[in-house]
Amino acid sequence: MKRKPDPFDKYAEQILNDLKESGREIRSADEMDNLMPHLLGRLLTKMLDGEMTHHLGYEKGQASSGDNERNGHSSKTLRSPKLGNIHVDVPRDRKGRFTPRIVP
């Protein structure tokens, strides 16, 4: 029985196609294992940027709508027993009030 398509299948397919076009096609389980922490790190960084947008009340690139604004990122390394080190860029705000929920 064929599995029902998942909405995220197209994103996974796009990543694999981009890798193939760049000459970095995944050919082994080891190569896949090396890619996974990078994908998870980028995903977590994007999610944290979304948390910051919600916290500040305006999109990145727009004018600040209050007395606080974005102030770059700090690097953080998460350790996973299965994936190893996962590098995440955690956004900062000028007033130091942002407390991320996804990656405390």
C-alpha positions in Angstrom: 0.0 0.0 0.0 1.4 3.4 -1.0 1.9 5.9 1.8 -0.1 9.1 1.8 2.0 12.1 0.7 3.1 14.4 3.5 3.2 18.2 3.0 6.9 18.3 4.0 7.8 15.7 1.3 8.3 18.5 -1.3 10.7 20.3 1.0 12.8 17.2 1.6 12.8 16.5 -2.2 14.0 20.1 -2.8 16.9 19.8 -0.4 17.9 16.5 -2.0 17.7 18.1 -5.5 19.7 21.1 -4.4 22.4 18.8 -3.0 22.5 16.8 -6.2 22.8 19.9 -8.3 25.6 21.3 -6.2 27.5 18.0 -6.4 26.9 17.0 -2.8 24.4 14.2 -3.4 23.8 12.0 -0.4 25.2 8.5 -1.2 25.5 6.9 2.1 24.0 6.7 5.6 27.1 8.4 7.0 26.6 11.4 4.6 23.0 11.6 5.7 24.1 11.5 9.4 26.5 14.4 8.7 23.8 16.5 7.1 21.1 16.0 9.7 22.6 18.3 12.4 23.0 21.1 9.9 19.4 20.8 8.8 18.2 20.7 12.4 20.4 23.7 13.3 19.1 25.8 10.5 15.5 24.8 11.3 15.9 25.8 14.9 17.5 29.1 14.0 14.6 29.9 11.7 12.1 29.0 14.4 14.0 31.2 16.9 13.9 34.1 14.5 10.2 33.6 14.3 10.0 33.7 18.1 11.9 37.0 18.0 9.5 38.4 15.4 6.6 37.5 17.7 8.4 38.9 20.8 9.2 42.3 19.1 6.0 42.5 17.1 7.6 43.3 13.7 9.2 41.4 10.9 12.9 41.4 10.3 13.8 44.3 7.9 10.9 46.4 9.0 11.1 49.5 11.2 10.9 48.8 14.9 7.4 49.3 16.3 8.6 49.9 19.9 11.5 50.7 22.1 13.3 47.3 21.5 14.8 45.9 18.4 17.0 43.1 17.1 20.6 43.0 18.0 22.3 40.2 16.1 22.7 36.5 17.1 24.7 34.5 19.6 26.0 31.1 18.7 25.0 28.1 20.8 25.9 24.5 20.4 23.4 21.8 21.4 24.5 18.3 22.0 22.5 15.4 20.8 23.3 11.8 21.6 22.2 10.7 18.2 23.2 13.7 16.0 26.2 15.1 17.8 26.8 18.8 17.9 24.0 21.1 16.5 25.0 24.7 15.9 22.2 27.3 16.4 22.2 31.0 16.0 20.0 32.5 18.8 18.7 36.0 18.1 19.2 38.8 20.7 17.3 42.0 21.4 18.8 45.3 22.5 17.0 45.3 25.9 17.9 41.6 26.7 14.3 40.7 27.3 14.0 37.9 24.7 13.9 34.5 26.3 13.5 31.8 23.7 11.2 28.9 24.3 12.3 26.5 21.7 16.0 26.5 22.7 16.1 28.0 26.3 
